[in-house]
């Protein structure tokens, strides 16, 4: 009993020995020198290998559901890789940025909001590969969303050099060893990467969602260049397809016909989820208009 009392007295006299003080989580960063090496690789090279993995052949074009399945597989793996990277190093800002995007793509809105909040609070950006149809439907642009701005980049800029092109002139993603490109895709955009346009959120007056695209309607026009043709377009709205989700085929009975028809429907709910999540962080005053989602058979 005396020994027990002495031990209690010792603990009370030296409380630091009884329980270690909790350590504050490190500030999020995308600096590879400050990140766990394996966590960094999971958000750069591993993400690249997943994106570049061959998933279908020419014959799969006759299987109407194959592309949707393959895209679902790509997104599931991308999400798991980023989750594991964050488990290994909670300061990995690229993992947070990837998850902010991927959780919207895989329809996990609550997780997405947490990842968006942590990414933007740390000064990061959420980046999407995309198609700007009013600029050039045969190349890719990258949109970066941060707390204050929407930024538009060409693929050539993120690649820091010419882009390899394939069928129909579409760009080919670089090899996995190009870590700086995939770090930029993960939201690590350094100052040397000059955007085509920088749009303050105060210049966005409306975000409209459709089957396949979002329309960011602007108070002042911007100019965006195609890295395939070199031509520039002046835009008073950004009509963008944010890559990640595809549509589905719908069977219906046309009026006046005994034969069933088929039509494609885009992922309108996905586009609506993106805009509703985005405005929670960039437009707390609810200044932007969000027209009611009324998807038809077109955009």
C-alpha positions as CSV (number, residue, x, y, z in Angstrom):
1,X,0.0,0.0,0.0
2,X,2.9,2.3,0.8
3,X,4.5,1.6,-2.5
4,X,1.2,2.4,-4.3
5,X,0.8,5.7,-2.5
6,X,4.3,6.6,-3.3
7,X,3.7,5.9,-7.0
8,X,0.5,8.0,-7.1
9,X,2.4,10.8,-5.4
10,X,5.1,10.6,-8.0
11,X,2.6,10.7,-10.9
12,X,0.9,13.7,-9.4
13,X,4.2,15.5,-8.9
14,X,5.2,14.9,-12.5
15,X,2.0,15.0,-14.6
16,X,3.9,15.0,-17.8
17,X,4.9,11.5,-17.2
18,X,1.3,10.3,-16.7
19,X,0.1,11.2,-20.2
20,X,1.9,12.6,-23.2
21,X,0.4,15.9,-24.4
22,X,-1.4,15.5,-27.8
23,X,0.6,16.7,-30.7
24,X,-1.0,19.1,-33.2
25,X,-1.4,17.7,-36.7
26,X,1.2,19.0,-39.2
27,X,0.2,21.6,-41.7
28,X,-0.9,20.1,-45.0
29,X,1.7,20.4,-47.7
30,X,2.6,19.1,-51.2
31,X,6.3,19.4,-50.7
32,X,7.8,16.0,-51.3
33,X,10.7,16.8,-48.9
34,X,8.2,17.1,-46.1
35,X,5.9,14.1,-46.9
36,X,6.2,10.4,-46.2
37,X,7.8,9.0,-49.5
38,X,5.2,6.3,-49.9
39,X,2.3,8.7,-49.3
40,X,3.8,11.0,-52.0
41,X,4.2,8.1,-54.5
42,X,0.5,7.1,-53.9
43,X,-0.6,10.6,-55.0
44,X,1.7,10.9,-58.0
45,X,3.1,7.7,-59.6
46,X,0.4,5.3,-58.4
47,X,-2.3,7.7,-59.5
48,X,-0.6,7.9,-62.9
49,X,-0.3,4.1,-63.3
50,X,-4.0,3.7,-62.4
51,X,-5.0,6.4,-65.0
52,X,-2.7,4.9,-67.7
53,X,-3.7,1.2,-67.1
54,X,-5.1,-0.3,-70.4
55,X,-8.7,-1.3,-69.6
56,X,-10.3,-2.0,-73.0
57,X,-9.6,-2.9,-76.6
58,X,-11.1,-1.9,-79.9
59,X,-13.6,-4.8,-79.6
60,X,-14.9,-3.4,-76.4
61,X,-16.5,-0.6,-78.4
62,X,-19.4,-3.1,-79.1
63,X,-20.0,-3.6,-75.4
64,X,-22.0,-0.6,-74.4
65,X,-21.5,-1.0,-70.7
66,X,-17.8,-1.7,-70.7
67,X,-16.6,1.9,-70.7
68,X,-18.8,2.9,-67.7
69,X,-17.5,-0.2,-65.8
70,X,-13.9,0.7,-66.6
71,X,-14.4,4.3,-65.5
72,X,-16.0,3.1,-62.3
73,X,-13.0,0.9,-61.6
74,X,-10.5,3.8,-62.3
75,X,-12.3,6.0,-59.9
76,X,-12.6,3.4,-57.2
77,X,-8.9,2.7,-57.3
78,X,-8.0,6.5,-57.5
79,X,-10.1,7.0,-54.3
80,X,-8.5,4.1,-52.4
81,X,-5.0,5.2,-53.3
82,X,-5.6,8.7,-52.0
83,X,-7.2,7.4,-48.8
84,X,-4.2,5.2,-48.2
85,X,-1.9,8.1,-48.9
86,X,-3.7,10.1,-46.2
87,X,-3.5,7.3,-43.7
88,X,0.2,7.2,-44.2
89,X,0.7,11.0,-43.9
90,X,-2.2,13.2,-42.8
91,X,-0.3,16.3,-44.0
92,X,-0.5,15.2,-47.6
93,X,-2.4,18.0,-49.2
94,X,-2.4,16.2,-52.6
95,X,-4.3,13.3,-51.1
96,X,-6.9,15.7,-49.7
97,X,-7.3,17.5,-53.0
98,X,-7.7,14.2,-54.9
99,X,-10.3,13.0,-52.4
100,X,-12.2,16.3,-52.6
101,X,-12.7,15.5,-56.3
102,X,-13.0,11.8,-56.2
103,X,-15.6,11.8,-53.4
104,X,-17.9,13.8,-55.6
105,X,-17.3,11.5,-58.6
106,X,-18.1,8.4,-56.5
107,X,-21.1,10.2,-54.9
108,X,-19.9,10.5,-51.3
109,X,-21.0,14.1,-50.7
110,X,-20.4,14.2,-46.9
111,X,-16.8,12.9,-47.2
112,X,-16.4,15.3,-50.2
113,X,-17.3,18.3,-48.1
114,X,-14.8,17.5,-45.4
115,X,-12.0,17.0,-48.0
116,X,-13.0,20.3,-49.7
117,X,-13.0,22.2,-46.4
118,X,-9.5,20.8,-45.4
119,X,-8.0,21.4,-48.8
120,X,-9.2,25.0,-49.2
121,X,-8.5,25.9,-45.6
122,X,-4.9,24.8,-46.2
123,X,-4.7,27.1,-49.3
124,X,-4.9,24.2,-51.7
125,X,-6.9,23.7,-54.9
126,X,-9.1,21.0,-56.3
127,X,-8.1,20.2,-60.0
128,X,-10.2,18.5,-62.7
129,X,-9.2,17.4,-66.2
130,X,-11.9,18.7,-68.5
131,X,-13.2,19.5,-71.9
132,X,-14.0,23.1,-72.9
133,X,-16.3,22.6,-75.8
134,X,-16.3,26.2,-76.8
135,X,-12.5,26.3,-77.0
136,X,-11.5,22.9,-78.5
137,X,-13.3,19.6,-78.0
138,X,-10.2,17.6,-79.1
139,X,-7.9,18.6,-76.3
140,X,-8.0,18.8,-72.5
141,X,-7.9,21.7,-70.1
142,X,-7.5,21.6,-66.4
143,X,-9.7,23.7,-64.0
144,X,-8.4,24.5,-60.5
145,X,-10.8,25.6,-57.9
146,X,-9.4,27.3,-54.8
147,X,-10.9,29.6,-52.1
148,X,-10.7,32.7,-54.2
149,X,-10.4,31.8,-57.9
150,X,-11.2,29.5,-60.7
151,X,-8.1,29.0,-62.8
152,X,-7.9,27.5,-66.3
153,X,-4.7,25.7,-67.5
154,X,-3.8,23.9,-70.7
155,X,-2.5,20.4,-70.6
156,X,0.7,21.7,-72.3
157,X,1.3,24.0,-69.3
158,X,1.0,21.3,-66.7
159,X,3.1,19.0,-68.9
160,X,5.8,21.7,-69.2
161,X,6.2,20.9,-72.9
162,X,4.5,19.5,-76.0
163,X,1.7,17.0,-75.5
164,X,1.7,13.7,-77.3
165,X,-1.5,13.2,-79.3
166,X,-3.3,10.1,-80.5
167,X,-6.4,9.3,-82.5
168,X,-8.5,12.3,-83.4
169,X,-5.9,14.6,-82.0
170,X,-6.8,13.8,-78.4
171,X,-4.0,14.3,-75.9
172,X,-2.2,11.4,-74.3
173,X,-1.4,11.6,-70.6
174,X,2.3,11.5,-69.9
175,X,4.2,8.6,-68.4
176,X,4.1,8.0,-64.7
177,X,7.6,9.2,-64.2
178,X,6.4,12.8,-65.0
179,X,5.7,13.3,-61.3
180,X,5.4,17.1,-61.6
181,X,2.5,16.7,-64.0
182,X,0.6,14.3,-61.7
183,X,1.4,16.5,-58.7
184,X,-0.2,19.4,-60.5
185,X,-3.2,17.2,-61.3
186,X,-3.4,16.5,-57.5
187,X,-3.6,20.2,-56.8
188,X,0.1,21.0,-56.3
189,X,0.2,24.0,-58.7
190,X,3.4,26.1,-58.3
191,X,3.7,29.7,-59.4
192,X,5.7,28.7,-62.5
193,X,2.6,27.3,-64.1
194,X,0.9,30.2,-65.8
195,X,-2.9,29.8,-66.2
196,X,-4.8,30.8,-69.3
197,X,-7.3,32.6,-67.2
198,X,-7.9,33.5,-63.6
199,X,-11.5,34.2,-62.6
200,X,-12.2,35.6,-59.2
201,X,-15.4,34.1,-57.7
202,X,-16.8,37.6,-57.6
203,X,-16.8,37.4,-61.4
204,X,-19.0,34.3,-61.6
205,X,-22.7,35.3,-61.5
206,X,-24.3,32.0,-62.2
207,X,-23.5,28.3,-62.3
208,X,-25.9,26.2,-64.4
209,X,-25.8,22.4,-64.4
210,X,-26.8,20.2,-67.4
211,X,-26.5,16.5,-68.4
212,X,-22.9,16.7,-69.4
213,X,-21.6,20.2,-68.6
214,X,-21.5,23.1,-66.1
215,X,-21.8,26.6,-67.3
216,X,-19.9,29.2,-65.3
217,X,-21.5,32.5,-66.5
218,X,-19.1,35.5,-66.1
219,X,-19.5,39.2,-65.5
220,X,-16.3,39.8,-67.5
221,X,-15.1,37.8,-70.5
222,X,-11.9,35.7,-70.5
223,X,-9.6,34.4,-73.2
224,X,-8.6,30.7,-73.3
225,X,-6.1,29.1,-75.8
226,X,-6.2,25.6,-77.3
227,X,-2.8,23.9,-77.0
228,X,-3.7,21.8,-80.0
229,X,-4.4,24.6,-82.5
230,X,-2.9,27.6,-80.8
231,X,-6.1,29.5,-81.4
232,X,-7.7,31.5,-78.6
233,X,-11.4,32.0,-77.8
234,X,-13.0,34.8,-76.0
235,X,-15.6,33.5,-73.5
236,X,-18.4,35.1,-71.5
237,X,-19.2,31.7,-70.0
238,X,-17.1,28.6,-69.3
239,X,-18.9,25.5,-70.7
240,X,-17.1,22.6,-69.2
241,X,-17.3,18.9,-68.9
242,X,-15.5,17.9,-65.7
243,X,-14.2,14.4,-66.4
244,X,-15.0,11.6,-64.1
245,X,-18.5,10.4,-64.7
246,X,-20.2,9.1,-67.8
247,X,-23.9,8.8,-68.7
248,X,-26.2,5.8,-69.3
249,X,-28.4,4.5,-72.1
250,X,-32.1,4.9,-71.5
251,X,-34.7,2.7,-73.2
252,X,-38.0,4.4,-74.1
253,X,-41.0,4.1,-76.4
254,X,-41.2,6.9,-79.0
255,X,-44.6,8.5,-79.5
256,X,-46.3,6.9,-82.5
257,X,-43.9,4.0,-82.8
258,X,-44.2,0.4,-81.8
259,X,-40.4,0.0,-81.6
260,X,-38.4,0.8,-78.5
261,X,-35.8,3.5,-78.8
262,X,-32.6,4.3,-76.9
263,X,-31.1,7.6,-75.9
264,X,-28.1,8.7,-73.8
265,X,-28.5,10.6,-70.6
266,X,-25.6,12.4,-69.0
267,X,-24.7,12.4,-65.3
268,X,-26.7,15.5,-64.5
269,X,-26.9,14.7,-60.8
270,X,-23.1,14.6,-60.6
271,X,-22.8,18.0,-62.2
272,X,-25.4,19.4,-59.8
273,X,-23.6,17.9,-56.8
274,X,-20.3,19.5,-58.0
275,X,-21.8,23.0,-58.2
276,X,-23.8,22.7,-54.9
277,X,-20.6,21.6,-53.1
278,X,-18.5,24.2,-54.7
279,X,-20.7,27.2,-53.8
280,X,-20.8,26.2,-50.1
281,X,-17.1,27.1,-50.0
282,X,-16.6,29.9,-52.5
283,X,-20.0,31.7,-52.3
284,X,-21.1,31.8,-48.6
285,X,-23.1,34.9,-49.3
286,X,-25.2,33.0,-51.8
287,X,-24.7,35.6,-54.5
288,X,-24.4,33.2,-57.4
289,X,-27.6,32.0,-59.1
290,X,-28.1,28.3,-59.4
291,X,-30.9,27.6,-61.9
292,X,-33.0,24.6,-61.2
293,X,-31.7,21.4,-62.7
294,X,-33.9,20.4,-65.6
295,X,-32.0,17.9,-67.7
296,X,-33.3,17.1,-71.2
297,X,-31.8,15.0,-73.9
298,X,-29.0,17.4,-74.8
299,X,-26.4,19.2,-72.8
